[in-house]
């Protein structure tokens, strides 16, 4: 289901134990409330899938979707 409004790209961050991933997602600024971009349900499901990859430590797969920052041990 597509929401009416202006389409734009926004950054979202996925956090896990040893990494953080920055991805660009589609968002919609609704005509009736332009105060904040909204994410559509399909985008939210995709972010959940990326969170599962991050929680499992699957860095190489995450790197196909965004920029991965890995914490290094001291």
C-alpha positions as CSV (number, residue, x, y, z in Angstrom):
1,X,0.0,0.0,0.0
2,X,1.5,3.3,-1.0
3,X,1.0,6.3,1.2
4,X,0.2,9.6,-0.6
5,X,2.7,12.4,-0.2
6,X,6.2,13.4,-1.2
7,X,8.7,10.5,-1.6
8,X,12.2,11.0,-0.2
9,X,15.3,9.0,0.9
10,X,16.2,8.9,4.6
11,X,19.0,7.2,6.6
12,X,18.2,4.6,9.1
13,X,20.6,2.9,11.5
14,X,20.6,-0.8,12.5
15,X,22.4,-1.5,15.7
16,X,23.8,-4.9,16.8
17,X,26.4,-6.0,19.4
18,X,29.5,-5.6,17.2
19,X,28.3,-3.4,14.4
20,X,26.1,-0.5,13.2
21,X,24.7,-0.4,9.7
22,X,23.6,2.8,7.9
23,X,21.0,2.2,5.1
24,X,19.0,4.5,2.9
25,X,15.3,3.8,2.8
26,X,12.3,5.3,1.0
27,X,10.1,7.5,3.1
28,X,7.0,9.5,2.5
29,X,6.2,13.0,3.9
30,X,2.4,12.8,4.2
31,X,0.4,15.7,2.7
32,X,-1.8,15.9,5.8
33,X,1.1,16.0,8.3
34,X,4.5,17.1,6.7
35,X,6.2,17.3,10.1
36,X,8.0,13.9,9.8
37,X,8.7,11.4,7.1
38,X,6.9,8.1,7.5
39,X,8.0,4.6,6.5
40,X,5.8,2.2,4.7
41,X,5.1,-1.3,6.0
42,X,7.3,-3.0,3.4
43,X,10.2,-0.8,4.4
44,X,9.7,-1.6,8.1
45,X,9.7,-5.3,7.3
46,X,12.9,-5.0,5.3
47,X,14.5,-3.1,8.3
48,X,13.4,-6.0,10.5
49,X,15.1,-8.4,8.2
50,X,18.3,-6.3,8.3
51,X,18.1,-6.3,12.1
52,X,18.0,-10.1,12.1
53,X,21.1,-10.2,9.9
54,X,22.9,-7.8,12.2
55,X,21.9,-9.7,15.3
56,X,23.3,-12.9,13.6
57,X,26.6,-11.1,12.8
58,X,26.2,-11.5,9.1
59,X,28.4,-8.6,8.2
60,X,29.0,-9.5,4.5
61,X,25.3,-9.7,3.8
62,X,24.7,-6.4,5.5
63,X,27.4,-4.7,3.5
64,X,25.3,-5.4,0.4
65,X,22.6,-3.1,1.7
66,X,24.4,-0.3,3.4
67,X,27.6,1.0,5.1
68,X,28.7,-1.3,8.0
69,X,30.8,0.0,10.9
70,X,32.3,-2.7,13.0
71,X,33.6,-2.2,16.5
72,X,37.2,-3.5,16.9
73,X,38.5,-5.0,20.1
74,X,41.0,-2.9,22.0
